[in-house]
Amino acid sequence: MKFVGSMLMLAGLWLCLSAAAEEIATGPIEPQKHAEFYQYVFKQFEKPEVTVYRIASPEKVEGGEKLPKLYKWAVLEEKELDAKKFRKLQEMLCDKEKFGREWAGCFRPGFAFRIKDGEQQVDLLFCLQCNYVEYHKGKETFMWPLSEEGHNKFFDLYKAIFPKAGK
């Protein structure tokens, strides 16, 4: 009987650790937590330099393997983000309504932001097909789903920054 009790206790511990590991891997669960997280992130930057990249899978672009990379993605275009668009990015990422609970499966980002201030650096990658945003800081990586409204707003921002780019 002790053996069965020990096995049940181990199984319960495993389930708790699995749930915690999933939350760590995917980031906070509730949209409010996503917004609070980004509020915290943006407070870390006093005078950020923000670069926005148009990116794609290297195999989807002619000569993509030879292009500079942002993680594993080919950089097609790069621009400095002006203060007005950066404020818009901040507002959107700090708004819980822009985050959802529905997870998609593709994650082929079309654009990314690099926010840098001295030694501090954060990268945010956005998929234009699904509703994912991926956060990178050093070795930390989290992914969160956007709401349909959030996805549409970020797609509109993408079109405003890269008006000549297709989807």
PAMILUM-357048 format. One record per residue: residue number from 1; residue in one letter; x, y, z of N, C-alpha, C in turn. Coordinates in Angstrom, 2 decimals. Layout:
# PAMILUM-357048
 num residu     n_u     n_v     n_w    ca_u    ca_v    ca_w     c_u     c_v     c_w
 NUM      A       X       Y       Z       X       Y       Z       X       Y       Z
...
END
This chain:
# PAMILUM-357048
 num residu     n_u     n_v     n_w    ca_u    ca_v    ca_w     c_u     c_v     c_w
   1      M    0.82   -1.19    0.00    0.00    0.00    0.00    0.87    1.26    0.00
   2      K    2.02    1.21    0.72    2.92    2.36    0.74    3.43    2.66   -0.67
   3      F    3.71    1.59   -1.43    4.22    1.76   -2.78    3.20    2.50   -3.66
   4      V    1.92    2.08   -3.57    0.86    2.72   -4.36    0.71    4.18   -3.95
   5      G    0.75    4.46   -2.65    0.65    5.84   -2.16    1.80    6.69   -2.67
   6      S    3.01    6.12   -2.65    4.18    6.85   -3.15    4.06    7.13   -4.64
   7      M    3.56    6.15   -5.39    3.41    6.33   -6.83    2.36    7.41   -7.13
   8      L    1.26    7.43   -6.38    0.24    8.45   -6.57    0.79    9.84   -6.24
   9      M    1.59    9.91   -5.18    2.19   11.19   -4.81    3.15   11.67   -5.91
  10      L    3.95   10.76   -6.46    4.86   11.11   -7.55    4.09   11.55   -8.79
  11      A    3.00   10.85   -9.10    2.19   11.22  -10.25    1.60   12.62  -10.07
  12      G    1.11   12.91   -8.86    0.57   14.24   -8.58    1.63   15.31   -8.71
  13      L    2.84   15.05   -8.20    3.95   15.99   -8.32    4.30   16.22   -9.78
  14      W    4.33   15.14  -10.56    4.64   15.25  -11.98    3.61   16.13  -12.69
  15      L    2.32   15.94  -12.38    1.28   16.77  -13.00    1.45   18.24  -12.65
  16      C    1.76   18.53  -11.38    1.97   19.92  -10.96    3.16   20.53  -11.67
  17      L    4.26   19.78  -11.75    5.47   20.28  -12.42    5.22   20.47  -13.91
  18      S    4.46   19.56  -14.52    4.15   19.69  -15.95    3.36   20.95  -16.21
  19      A    2.37   21.23  -15.38    1.56   22.44  -15.55    2.42   23.68  -15.37
  20      A    3.30   23.67  -14.38    4.19   24.82  -14.15    5.14   24.99  -15.32
  21      A    5.69   23.89  -15.84    6.61   23.97  -16.97    5.89   24.51  -18.20
  22      E    4.64   24.10  -18.42    3.89   24.60  -19.56    3.66   26.10  -19.44
  23      E    3.33   26.58  -18.23    3.11   28.01  -18.05    4.41   28.77  -18.28
  24      I    5.54   28.24  -17.81    6.83   28.89  -18.02    7.15   28.94  -19.50
  25      A    6.90   27.85  -20.22    7.24   27.78  -21.64    6.37   28.69  -22.48
  26      T    5.12   28.87  -22.10    4.21   29.64  -22.92    3.96   31.04  -22.38
  27      G    4.44   31.31  -21.19    4.23   32.61  -20.58    2.95   32.58  -19.76
  28      P    2.61   33.71  -19.16    1.40   33.77  -18.35    0.16   33.39  -19.17
  29      I   -0.84   32.86  -18.50   -2.02   32.34  -19.17   -3.05   33.42  -19.49
  30      E   -3.37   34.29  -18.57   -4.45   35.26  -18.74   -3.99   36.50  -19.52
  31      P   -4.85   37.03  -20.41   -4.51   38.24  -21.16   -4.06   39.40  -20.27
  32      Q   -4.67   39.55  -19.10   -4.27   40.62  -18.18   -2.80   40.46  -17.79
  33      K   -2.37   39.22  -17.58   -0.97   38.96  -17.21   -0.03   39.33  -18.35
  34      H   -0.45   39.09  -19.61    0.39   39.47  -20.74    0.62   40.98  -20.74
  35      A   -0.47   41.72  -20.58   -0.39   43.18  -20.58    0.48   43.68  -19.43
  36      E    0.32   43.11  -18.24    1.14   43.50  -17.08    2.61   43.19  -17.34
  37      F    2.87   42.06  -17.98    4.25   41.68  -18.30    4.89   42.73  -19.21
  38      Y    4.18   43.15  -20.25    4.75   44.14  -21.17    4.87   45.51  -20.52
  39      Q    3.97   45.85  -19.61    4.13   47.10  -18.86    5.45   47.07  -18.11
  40      Y    5.75   45.94  -17.49    7.01   45.77  -16.77    8.19   45.86  -17.74
  41      V    8.10   45.18  -18.87    9.19   45.19  -19.86    9.50   46.61  -20.30
  42      F    8.48   47.37  -20.66    8.71   48.71  -21.19    9.27   49.66  -20.13
  43      K    9.02   49.41  -18.87    9.58   50.25  -17.80   11.10   50.10  -17.70
  44      Q   11.65   49.04  -18.28   13.08   48.79  -18.22   13.87   49.68  -19.17
  45      F   13.19   50.33  -20.09   13.86   51.12  -21.13   13.62   52.61  -20.91
  46      E   14.72   53.36  -20.76   14.60   54.81  -20.59   14.58   55.52  -21.94
  47      K   15.57   55.24  -22.77   15.67   55.85  -24.10   15.94   54.75  -25.12
  48      P   14.91   53.99  -25.44   15.13   52.85  -26.33   15.37   53.24  -27.78
  49      E   16.20   52.44  -28.42   16.35   52.48  -29.87   15.54   51.29  -30.36
  50      V   14.65   51.52  -31.31   13.78   50.45  -31.77   13.97   50.24  -33.27
  51      T   14.32   49.02  -33.61   14.46   48.63  -35.00   13.36   47.65  -35.32
  52      V   12.74   47.83  -36.46   11.71   46.89  -36.91   12.22   46.18  -38.16
  53      Y   11.97   44.89  -38.21   12.45   44.05  -39.30   11.28   43.40  -40.01
  54      R   11.37   43.33  -41.31   10.47   42.49  -42.10   11.23   41.19  -42.30
  55      I   10.66   40.09  -41.88   11.38   38.81  -41.89   10.54   37.72  -42.54
  56      A   11.20   36.63  -42.91   10.51   35.49  -43.52   11.36   34.24  -43.36
  57      S   10.75   33.10  -43.60   11.50   31.84  -43.61   12.49   31.91  -44.76
  58      P   13.77   31.59  -44.52   14.78   31.70  -45.58   14.43   30.89  -46.83
  59      E   13.79   29.74  -46.65   13.46   28.89  -47.81   12.32   29.46  -48.65
  60      K   11.60   30.45  -48.13   10.48   31.06  -48.86   10.93   32.27  -49.69
  61      V   12.20   32.64  -49.57   12.70   33.85  -50.22   13.87   33.47  -51.12
  62      E   13.85   33.99  -52.35   14.97   33.72  -53.25   16.25   34.28  -52.64
  63      G   17.26   33.43  -52.49   18.52   33.84  -51.88   18.44   34.01  -50.38
  64      G   17.38   33.52  -49.77   17.13   33.70  -48.34   18.22   33.17  -47.44
  65      E   18.89   32.11  -47.86   19.96   31.54  -47.03   21.14   32.49  -46.89
  66      K   21.31   33.40  -47.85   22.44   34.33  -47.82   22.11   35.65  -47.10
  67      L   20.84   35.86  -46.79   20.43   37.11  -46.12   20.80   37.09  -44.64
  68      P   20.96   38.28  -44.04   21.20   38.32  -42.60   20.02   37.68  -41.87
  69      K   20.27   37.17  -40.67   19.23   36.46  -39.91   18.92   37.17  -38.60
  70      L   17.67   37.04  -38.22   17.20   37.39  -36.88   16.69   36.07  -36.35
  71      Y   17.47   35.47  -35.46   17.26   34.08  -35.05   17.37   33.24  -36.31
  72      K   16.39   32.47  -36.68   16.53   31.66  -37.89   15.83   32.29  -39.10
  73      W   15.30   33.50  -38.94   14.49   34.14  -39.97   15.32   35.10  -40.81
  74      A   15.09   35.08  -42.13   15.80   35.96  -43.06   15.28   37.39  -42.91
  75      V   16.20   38.35  -42.81   15.84   39.76  -42.71   15.72   40.32  -44.12
  76      L   14.51   40.74  -44.49   14.23   41.27  -45.82   14.36   42.78  -45.87
  77      E   14.03   43.43  -44.76   14.05   44.88  -44.68   14.20   45.28  -43.22
  78      E   14.79   46.43  -43.00   15.05   46.90  -41.63   14.85   48.41  -41.59
  79      K   14.15   48.89  -40.54   13.91   50.33  -40.39   13.99   50.70  -38.92
  80      E   14.34   51.95  -38.67   14.24   52.47  -37.31   12.78   52.86  -37.09
  81      L   12.28   52.56  -35.92   10.88   52.88  -35.61   10.81   54.26  -34.99
  82      D    9.93   55.10  -35.51    9.81   56.44  -34.95    9.06   56.40  -33.62
  83      A    9.15   57.47  -32.86    8.59   57.53  -31.51    7.07   57.33  -31.51
  84      K    6.38   57.85  -32.51    4.92   57.72  -32.58    4.51   56.25  -32.74
  85      K    5.17   55.53  -33.62    4.83   54.12  -33.83    5.28   53.27  -32.63
  86      F    6.37   53.67  -31.98    6.79   52.94  -30.77    5.75   53.09  -29.67
  87      R    5.21   54.30  -29.50    4.15   54.49  -28.50    2.92   53.63  -28.84
  88      K    2.61   53.52  -30.12    1.49   52.68  -30.55    1.77   51.22  -30.20
  89      L    3.01   50.77  -30.44    3.41   49.41  -30.08    3.25   49.20  -28.58
  90      Q    3.73   50.14  -27.78    3.60   50.05  -26.32    2.14   49.96  -25.90
  91      E    1.32   50.85  -26.45   -0.11   50.85  -26.10   -0.76   49.52  -26.42
  92      M   -0.45   48.96  -27.58   -1.07   47.70  -27.98   -0.62   46.56  -27.08
  93      L    0.67   46.50  -26.77    1.18   45.39  -25.96    0.79   45.51  -24.49
  94      C    0.42   46.67  -24.06    0.01   46.86  -22.66   -1.51   46.83  -22.49
  95      D   -2.22   46.49  -23.55   -3.68   46.41  -23.53   -4.11   44.95  -23.51
  96      K   -4.74   44.53  -22.42   -5.13   43.13  -22.27   -6.10   42.67  -23.37
  97      E   -6.81   43.60  -24.00   -7.76   43.24  -25.06   -7.05   42.76  -26.32
  98      K   -5.76   43.02  -26.41   -5.01   42.61  -27.60   -4.51   41.17  -27.50
  99      F   -4.68   40.56  -26.33   -4.24   39.18  -26.13   -5.43   38.25  -26.05
 100      G   -5.20   37.01  -26.45   -6.28   36.03  -26.43   -5.89   34.78  -25.67
 101      R   -6.70   33.77  -25.87   -6.46   32.48  -25.22   -6.34   31.36  -26.25
 102      E   -6.61   31.68  -27.51   -6.59   30.67  -28.57   -5.17   30.53  -29.12
 103      W   -4.67   29.33  -29.13   -3.32   29.07  -29.64   -3.40   28.57  -31.07
 104      A   -2.53   29.05  -31.91   -2.43   28.59  -33.29   -1.17   27.77  -33.42
 105      G   -0.93   27.24  -34.57    0.20   26.33  -34.66    1.28   26.65  -35.66
 106      C    1.17   27.69  -36.45    2.15   27.84  -37.53    3.43   28.55  -37.08
 107      F    3.37   29.70  -36.54    4.44   30.62  -36.20    5.53   30.73  -37.27
 108      R    5.20   31.53  -38.27    6.15   31.95  -39.30    6.11   33.48  -39.30
 109      P    6.93   34.09  -38.44    6.83   35.54  -38.26    7.12   36.33  -39.52
 110      G    6.43   37.46  -39.63    6.61   38.34  -40.77    7.30   39.64  -40.40
 111      F    7.26   39.97  -39.10    8.01   41.15  -38.68    8.38   41.05  -37.21
 112      A    9.38   41.86  -36.85    9.93   41.80  -35.49   10.40   43.18  -35.07
 113      F   10.42   43.36  -33.77   10.94   44.60  -33.17   12.12   44.24  -32.28
 114      R   13.17   45.00  -32.38   14.29   44.91  -31.44   14.31   46.21  -30.66
 115      I   14.12   46.10  -29.36   14.10   47.25  -28.47   15.38   47.19  -27.66
 116      K   16.18   48.24  -27.77   17.51   48.20  -27.15   17.77   49.52  -26.42
 117      D   18.37   49.40  -25.24   18.77   50.55  -24.45   20.01   50.13  -23.68
 118      G   21.17   50.57  -24.15   22.42   50.13  -23.53   22.58   48.62  -23.69
 119      E   22.74   47.92  -22.57   22.90   46.46  -22.59   21.56   45.72  -22.64
 120      Q   20.48   46.42  -22.34   19.15   45.80  -22.35   18.69   45.60  -23.80
 121      Q   18.18   44.42  -24.09   17.64   44.16  -25.43   16.50   43.15  -25.34
 122      V   15.42   43.48  -26.03   14.26   42.59  -26.13   13.89   42.51  -27.60
 123      D   13.57   41.30  -28.06   13.07   41.10  -29.42   11.65   40.56  -29.35
 124      L   10.79   41.09  -30.20    9.40   40.65  -30.30    9.13   40.26  -31.74
 125      L    8.74   39.02  -31.98    8.47   38.53  -33.32    6.97   38.25  -33.46
 126      F    6.39   38.69  -34.57    4.95   38.56  -34.80    4.69   37.74  -36.05
 127      C    3.82   36.76  -35.92    3.39   35.97  -37.07    2.24   36.71  -37.74
 128      L    2.29   36.81  -39.05    1.23   37.49  -39.79    0.09   36.55  -40.19
 129      Q    0.30   35.24  -40.05   -0.75   34.29  -40.39   -1.55   33.84  -39.18
 130      C   -0.87   33.57  -38.09   -1.58   33.10  -36.90   -1.59   34.21  -35.85
 131      N   -1.84   33.87  -34.64   -2.00   34.90  -33.61   -0.91   34.87  -32.55
 132      Y    0.29   34.48  -32.93    1.37   34.41  -31.95    2.25   35.65  -31.95
 133      V    2.74   35.98  -30.76    3.84   36.93  -30.60    4.88   36.19  -29.75
 134      E    6.13   36.29  -30.16    7.22   35.60  -29.44    8.14   36.66  -28.84
 135      Y    8.47   36.50  -27.57    9.30   37.43  -26.81   10.65   36.77  -26.55
 136      H   11.74   37.52  -26.79   13.10   37.04  -26.51   13.84   38.09  -25.68
 137      K   14.45   37.64  -24.61   15.38   38.48  -23.85   16.47   37.55  -23.35
 138      G   17.67   37.70  -23.92   18.74   36.77  -23.59   18.30   35.35  -23.94
 139      K   18.35   34.46  -22.96   17.94   33.08  -23.20   16.46   32.83  -22.89
 140      E   15.77   33.86  -22.39   14.34   33.73  -22.11   13.55   33.86  -23.40
 141      T   12.63   32.94  -23.60   11.73   32.99  -24.74   10.34   32.61  -24.27
 142      F    9.36   33.42  -24.63    7.97   33.14  -24.31    7.13   33.39  -25.56
 143      M    6.02   32.68  -25.67    5.07   32.92  -26.76    3.69   33.15  -26.15
 144      W    2.96   34.10  -26.75    1.61   34.38  -26.30    0.69   34.51  -27.50
 145      P   -0.58   34.15  -27.31   -1.54   34.37  -28.40   -2.11   35.78  -28.35
 146      L   -2.34   36.32  -29.51   -3.04   37.60  -29.61   -4.52   37.32  -29.82
 147      S   -5.35   38.26  -29.45   -6.78   38.17  -29.78   -6.91   38.49  -31.27
 148      E   -8.09   38.27  -31.82   -8.32   38.63  -33.22   -8.11   40.12  -33.42
 149      E   -8.61   40.92  -32.47   -8.40   42.38  -32.53   -6.91   42.71  -32.48
 150      G   -6.18   42.06  -31.58   -4.75   42.29  -31.46   -4.01   41.94  -32.74
 151      H   -4.34   40.78  -33.29   -3.71   40.34  -34.55   -3.96   41.38  -35.65
 152      N   -5.21   41.83  -35.77   -5.54   42.82  -36.80   -4.81   44.14  -36.59
 153      K   -4.70   44.58  -35.34   -4.00   45.85  -35.04   -2.51   45.74  -35.38
 154      F   -1.90   44.59  -35.04   -0.48   44.43  -35.36   -0.27   44.31  -36.87
 155      F   -1.22   43.67  -37.56   -1.11   43.60  -39.01   -1.23   45.00  -39.62
 156      D   -2.11   45.83  -39.08   -2.24   47.22  -39.54   -0.93   47.99  -39.30
 157      L   -0.31   47.76  -38.15    0.97   48.41  -37.85    2.04   47.97  -38.85
 158      Y    2.06   46.67  -39.13    3.00   46.13  -40.13    2.81   46.84  -41.48
 159      K    1.56   46.96  -41.93    1.28   47.61  -43.22    1.68   49.09  -43.20
 160      A    1.54   49.74  -42.04    1.93   51.14  -41.93    3.46   51.31  -41.99
 161      I    4.17   50.34  -41.45    5.64   50.42  -41.45    6.22   49.97  -42.78
 162      F    5.64   48.91  -43.35    6.13   48.35  -44.62    5.00   48.38  -45.66
 163      P    4.62   49.58  -46.14    3.45   49.69  -47.02    3.59   48.96  -48.35
 164      K    4.81   48.75  -48.82    4.99   48.10  -50.12    5.09   46.58  -50.01
 165      A    5.15   46.07  -48.80    5.25   44.63  -48.60    3.87   43.99  -48.71
 166      G    3.82   42.82  -49.25    2.57   42.06  -49.25    2.40   41.44  -47.89
 167      K    1.50   40.50  -47.79    1.27   39.84  -46.49    2.44   39.00  -46.10
END
